[in-house]
Amino acid sequence: MSRRFGRFARLVVPAAFALIAAPRFVAAQQDIYGPSDLSSMPKLVSAAATARLIARSYPEQMRSSNQGGQVQLEFVIGRDGKVEPGSVTVVDATAPVLGGAAKSVVEKMEFVPGKKDGQPVRARVQQSIVYKP
C-alpha cells in the first residue's frame, strides 16, 4: 500500500502543483509592458539592416513620383526580441501604401528585448518609419 501511495504521490503532487502555478505562470507570460513600466527599453539589433529593409520596401510608385511620407506603427516585441505576428497596427500613415510597406518592415525587425527588473519581457512600443524620396 505504501508503495502505491508513494508512486501516486510522485505523480499527483507535481501535477497538482503545475495546475496551481500554471495560471500565474501564464498570466506572467501574457503581460505586456509599456515604456513607463520598463527598466530597459527595447533596442534595434541593427539600424543598418533596418535601413536596408525600409529602402527595399519603399513602394516604386511613390519613389518614382518623388513622394515621401511617414508611418506611425504600434506593435509588441516578444521576450525573444522578435516582433509578435499579428501585433502590428498602423496608427497613422501619410499614404495607405506606405502603411502596408512599413508594416512588412516592422515584422522583420529584430530587437534586444525590453527588460523589467532585469528580465526580458513583452513590450508594446510605437515606432515611426520615414520614407524619403
C-alpha positions, 0 to 999 in steps of 0.5 A: 500500500505504501508503495502505491501511495508513494508512486501516486504521490510522485505523480499527483503532487507535481501535477497538482502543483503545475495546475496551481502555478500554471495560471500565474505562470501564464498570466506572467507570460501574457503581460505586456509592458509599456515604456513607463513600466520598463527598466530597459527599453527595447533596442534595434539589433541593427539600424543598418539592416533596418535601413536596408529593409525600409529602402527595399520596401519603399513602394516604386510608385511613390519613389518614382513620383518623388513622394515621401511620407511617414508611418506611425506603427504600434506593435509588441516585441516578444521576450525573444526580441522578435516582433509578435505576428499579428501585433502590428497596427498602423496608427497613422500613415501619410499614404495607405501604401506606405502603411502596408510597406512599413508594416512588412518592415516592422515584422522583420525587425529584430530587437534586444528585448525590453527588460523589467527588473532585469528580465526580458519581457513583452513590450508594446512600443510605437515606432515611426518609419520615414520614407524619403524620396 
